[in-house]
């Protein structure tokens, strides 16, 4: 006997007589649960984005704790990354030991380009560099694991194997940038300071979009990691040098096709008081935030298209 909600006898408990009846009862409960979820309403884009950020933070914290267990190894890899990237600037200094200017730019001006490009790329690489491994996940079938979790795939990929050692590139670029700011003989007005800060932030967003679009492309071409690297690692190397040392066709390509010129070339020309080799209107030098927002919108479309095109290997 069982008591009812009001304390009166409700009659004997009834047990399902067979597997078919038990399965039907369970199916009804599941349907009722789904109906409850639908009744509550599907979370909006803002709620889903917030949940994705929280999930990304939890996963990143897990990887950071895992890294800190082996602190000696982390410090060694941090120093190795710092020294390896610093060799790029050593090569620039060797060039200036033989010439006084490179494309009309002095060493502090080239260091300014180098520092802004390195810091912007380093931030994007730290936060979104894991997207270059999507092709490998598609091939070995581990992408299915991410799709079955109740967390946005974008957040999962971004946090996967978070490599804190990549801070070495950011620290090295920040030191070169600090030295350049100290050596540049400029009147540091408020707009120059704000434009320099926006170069780093907007540049990181633009580079991050390139990482995500490259990862989305790997849903169709799983071996396209090197193609992506040509625009990410190759792009930051390109932006470390003045645009005047390259042909105008290349400068147009990284302005109109892949907008890497908005990372630092165009804003830096305004900060340094240099002429634009393409003769673009002056307002273009301040368009990096708008370009970064447009890149985010297009990147979202590319990522959704890539996920829809994904076909599991079945392994």
C-alpha positions as CSV (number, residue, x, y, z in Angstrom):
1,X,0.0,0.0,0.0
2,X,1.1,3.6,-0.7
3,X,-0.2,6.9,0.7
4,X,-1.5,9.5,-1.6
5,X,-0.6,13.1,-1.6
6,X,-3.3,13.8,1.1
7,X,-2.2,11.0,3.3
8,X,-5.0,8.5,2.4
9,X,-4.4,5.1,1.1
10,X,-3.8,5.1,-2.7
11,X,-3.9,1.4,-3.3
12,X,-1.2,-1.1,-4.0
13,X,1.9,0.0,-6.0
14,X,1.8,-1.3,-9.6
15,X,5.0,-2.6,-11.1
16,X,5.5,-2.9,-14.8
17,X,4.7,-6.4,-15.9
18,X,7.2,-6.6,-18.7
19,X,10.0,-5.0,-20.6
20,X,7.7,-3.4,-23.2
21,X,5.6,-1.7,-20.6
22,X,8.7,-0.5,-18.6
23,X,10.2,0.9,-21.8
24,X,7.0,2.7,-22.6
25,X,6.9,4.2,-19.2
26,X,10.5,5.4,-19.5
27,X,9.8,6.8,-22.9
28,X,6.9,8.8,-21.5
29,X,9.1,10.2,-18.7
30,X,11.7,11.3,-21.3
31,X,9.0,12.9,-23.5
32,X,7.7,14.7,-20.4
33,X,11.2,15.9,-19.6
34,X,11.7,17.2,-23.1
35,X,8.3,18.9,-23.0
36,X,9.4,20.6,-19.8
37,X,12.5,21.9,-21.4
38,X,10.6,23.2,-24.4
39,X,8.1,24.8,-22.1
40,X,10.9,26.7,-20.4
41,X,12.0,28.0,-23.7
42,X,15.3,27.6,-25.6
43,X,18.1,29.8,-24.2
44,X,18.9,32.8,-26.4
45,X,22.2,33.6,-28.1
46,X,23.4,35.6,-25.2
47,X,22.8,32.9,-22.7
48,X,24.5,30.3,-24.9
49,X,27.4,32.6,-25.4
50,X,27.7,33.2,-21.7
51,X,27.6,29.4,-21.0
52,X,30.3,28.9,-23.7
53,X,32.6,31.5,-22.0
54,X,32.1,29.8,-18.6
55,X,32.8,26.4,-20.1
56,X,35.9,27.7,-21.8
57,X,37.1,29.2,-18.5
58,X,36.6,26.0,-16.6
59,X,38.5,24.0,-19.2
60,X,41.3,26.5,-19.4
61,X,41.6,26.5,-15.6
62,X,41.9,22.7,-15.7
63,X,44.7,22.8,-18.3
64,X,46.5,25.6,-16.4
65,X,46.4,23.6,-13.1
66,X,47.7,20.6,-15.1
67,X,50.6,22.7,-16.5
68,X,51.5,24.1,-13.1
69,X,52.0,20.5,-11.7
70,X,55.2,20.5,-13.8
71,X,56.4,24.0,-13.2
72,X,60.0,23.4,-14.2
73,X,58.9,22.0,-17.6
74,X,56.6,25.0,-18.0
75,X,59.3,27.5,-17.2
76,X,61.8,25.8,-19.6
77,X,59.2,25.8,-22.5
78,X,58.3,29.5,-21.7
79,X,62.0,30.5,-21.9
80,X,62.5,28.5,-25.1
81,X,59.5,30.2,-26.7
82,X,60.8,33.6,-25.6
83,X,64.3,33.0,-27.0
84,X,63.0,31.4,-30.3
85,X,60.8,34.3,-31.1
86,X,63.4,36.8,-30.0
87,X,65.7,35.5,-32.7
88,X,63.4,37.0,-35.3
89,X,64.1,40.4,-33.9
90,X,67.8,39.7,-33.7
91,X,67.7,39.1,-37.5
92,X,66.1,42.5,-37.9
93,X,68.8,44.1,-35.8
94,X,71.5,42.4,-37.9
95,X,69.9,43.9,-41.0
96,X,70.1,47.4,-39.4
97,X,73.8,46.8,-38.7
98,X,74.3,47.1,-42.5
99,X,71.6,49.7,-43.4
100,X,70.3,52.8,-41.8
101,X,66.7,52.3,-42.9
102,X,64.5,49.5,-44.2
103,X,62.0,50.8,-46.7
104,X,62.4,54.3,-45.3
105,X,61.7,53.1,-41.7
106,X,64.2,53.4,-38.9
107,X,64.9,50.6,-36.4
108,X,62.5,51.9,-33.7
109,X,59.7,52.2,-36.2
110,X,60.3,48.6,-37.4
111,X,60.4,47.5,-33.8
112,X,57.0,49.2,-33.3
113,X,55.6,47.2,-36.2
114,X,57.3,44.0,-34.9
115,X,56.0,44.5,-31.3
116,X,52.4,45.3,-32.2
117,X,52.2,42.3,-34.7
118,X,53.9,39.9,-32.2
119,X,51.7,40.8,-29.3
120,X,48.5,40.7,-31.3
121,X,49.3,37.4,-32.9
122,X,50.5,36.0,-29.5
123,X,47.2,36.7,-27.9
124,X,45.3,35.1,-30.7
125,X,47.6,32.1,-30.7
126,X,47.2,31.7,-27.0
127,X,43.4,31.8,-27.0
128,X,42.6,30.3,-30.4
129,X,45.7,28.6,-31.7
130,X,44.1,25.2,-31.1
131,X,42.0,25.5,-34.2
132,X,44.9,24.5,-36.3
133,X,44.4,20.9,-35.1
134,X,40.8,20.5,-36.3
135,X,41.8,18.6,-39.4
136,X,43.5,16.0,-37.2
137,X,40.4,15.7,-35.0
138,X,38.3,15.1,-38.1
139,X,40.6,12.4,-39.4
140,X,40.9,10.4,-36.1
141,X,37.2,10.8,-35.2
142,X,37.6,12.7,-32.0
143,X,35.5,15.6,-33.3
144,X,32.4,13.4,-32.5
145,X,33.3,13.6,-28.8
146,X,33.0,17.4,-28.9
147,X,29.7,17.3,-30.7
148,X,28.1,15.1,-28.1
149,X,28.9,17.4,-25.2
150,X,26.4,20.0,-24.1
151,X,29.0,22.8,-24.6
152,X,29.5,24.9,-27.7
153,X,32.1,23.3,-30.0
154,X,33.8,26.6,-30.5
155,X,34.5,27.0,-26.8
156,X,35.7,23.3,-26.5
157,X,38.2,23.7,-29.4
158,X,39.5,27.0,-28.1
159,X,40.2,25.6,-24.6
160,X,41.5,22.2,-25.8
161,X,45.1,21.6,-24.6
162,X,45.4,25.3,-23.6
163,X,49.2,26.0,-23.9
164,X,50.2,28.6,-21.3
165,X,53.8,28.4,-22.6
166,X,52.7,30.6,-25.5
167,X,53.0,33.5,-23.2
168,X,56.7,33.6,-24.1
169,X,55.9,35.0,-27.5
170,X,53.6,37.7,-26.0
171,X,56.3,38.7,-23.4
172,X,59.0,39.0,-26.0
173,X,56.8,41.1,-28.3
174,X,55.7,43.3,-25.4
175,X,59.4,44.0,-24.5
176,X,60.2,44.9,-28.1
177,X,57.1,47.1,-28.2
178,X,58.1,48.8,-25.0
179,X,61.6,49.5,-26.3
180,X,60.2,50.9,-29.5
181,X,57.8,53.2,-27.6
182,X,60.7,54.5,-25.6
183,X,62.9,55.1,-28.6
184,X,60.3,56.7,-30.9
185,X,60.4,60.5,-31.0
186,X,56.7,61.2,-31.2
187,X,54.3,63.5,-29.5
188,X,52.3,60.9,-27.6
189,X,48.8,62.4,-27.6
190,X,45.8,60.7,-26.3
191,X,44.6,59.6,-29.7
192,X,48.0,58.1,-30.5
193,X,48.0,56.1,-27.3
194,X,44.4,54.8,-27.9
195,X,45.2,53.9,-31.5
196,X,48.2,51.9,-30.4
197,X,46.2,50.0,-27.8
198,X,43.4,49.3,-30.3
199,X,46.0,48.0,-32.7
200,X,46.9,45.2,-30.3
201,X,43.3,44.4,-29.3
202,X,41.8,44.6,-32.8
203,X,44.8,42.9,-34.3
204,X,44.3,40.0,-31.8
205,X,40.7,39.7,-32.9
206,X,41.5,39.7,-36.6
207,X,44.2,37.1,-36.1
208,X,41.8,35.0,-34.0
209,X,39.3,35.2,-36.8
210,X,41.9,33.9,-39.3
211,X,42.6,31.0,-36.9
212,X,38.9,30.1,-36.6
213,X,38.2,30.4,-40.4
214,X,41.3,28.3,-41.1
215,X,39.9,25.7,-38.7
216,X,36.5,25.8,-40.3
217,X,38.2,25.2,-43.7
218,X,39.7,22.0,-42.4
219,X,36.2,20.5,-42.2
220,X,36.5,20.3,-46.0
221,X,40.2,20.0,-46.3
222,X,41.6,18.0,-43.4
223,X,45.3,18.5,-44.5
224,X,45.0,22.3,-44.8
225,X,47.0,23.1,-41.7
226,X,49.9,24.5,-43.7
227,X,47.5,26.7,-45.7
228,X,46.2,28.1,-42.4
229,X,49.8,28.6,-41.1
230,X,50.6,30.7,-44.2
231,X,48.0,33.3,-43.1
232,X,48.7,33.1,-39.4
233,X,52.4,32.6,-38.8
234,X,53.2,33.9,-42.3
235,X,50.9,36.9,-41.7
236,X,52.6,38.0,-38.5
237,X,56.0,37.7,-40.1
238,X,54.8,39.9,-43.0
239,X,53.5,42.6,-40.7
240,X,56.7,42.8,-38.8
241,X,58.2,44.7,-41.8
242,X,57.2,48.0,-43.3
243,X,54.7,47.8,-46.2
244,X,57.0,49.9,-48.3
245,X,59.4,46.9,-48.8
246,X,56.6,44.9,-50.5
247,X,54.9,45.3,-53.8
248,X,51.6,47.2,-54.0
249,X,49.8,44.0,-55.2
250,X,50.7,42.2,-52.0
251,X,49.7,45.2,-49.8
252,X,46.4,45.4,-51.6
253,X,45.9,41.6,-51.0
254,X,46.3,41.9,-47.2
255,X,44.1,45.0,-47.2
256,X,41.1,44.0,-49.4
257,X,41.2,40.1,-49.4
258,X,42.6,39.0,-46.0
259,X,42.5,42.3,-43.9
260,X,45.8,41.7,-42.0
261,X,46.8,45.3,-42.9
262,X,44.4,46.5,-40.3
263,X,46.3,44.7,-37.6
264,X,49.1,47.2,-37.6
265,X,50.1,48.5,-41.0
266,X,47.4,51.1,-41.5
267,X,47.0,52.3,-37.9
268,X,50.8,52.3,-37.5
269,X,51.2,54.6,-40.5
270,X,48.9,57.1,-38.8
271,X,50.8,56.8,-35.4
272,X,54.2,57.2,-37.0
273,X,53.1,60.0,-39.4
274,X,53.9,58.0,-42.5
275,X,52.1,58.1,-45.9
276,X,49.9,55.3,-47.0
277,X,51.5,53.5,-50.0
278,X,48.0,52.8,-51.4
279,X,46.8,56.4,-51.0
280,X,43.7,55.3,-49.0
281,X,41.5,57.9,-47.3
282,X,42.7,58.9,-43.9
283,X,39.7,57.5,-42.0
284,X,40.7,54.0,-43.1
285,X,43.6,54.2,-40.5
286,X,40.9,54.2,-37.8
287,X,38.8,51.4,-39.2
288,X,40.4,48.5,-37.4
289,X,37.6,48.1,-34.8
290,X,34.9,48.0,-37.5
291,X,37.0,45.6,-39.6
292,X,37.4,43.4,-36.5
293,X,33.6,43.3,-35.9
294,X,33.0,42.5,-39.5
295,X,35.6,39.7,-39.4
296,X,33.8,38.2,-36.3
297,X,30.5,38.2,-38.1
298,X,31.9,36.5,-41.2
299,X,33.9,34.1,-39.0
300,X,30.7,33.0,-37.3
301,X,29.1,32.2,-40.6
302,X,32.1,30.3,-41.8
303,X,32.3,28.3,-38.5
304,X,28.6,27.3,-38.7
305,X,29.0,26.3,-42.4
306,X,32.0,24.1,-41.4
307,X,30.1,22.4,-38.7
308,X,27.2,21.7,-41.0
309,X,29.6,20.2,-43.6
310,X,31.2,17.9,-41.1
311,X,30.9,14.2,-41.8
312,X,32.0,11.7,-39.1
313,X,34.5,9.1,-40.0
314,X,32.5,6.6,-38.0
315,X,35.6,5.5,-36.0
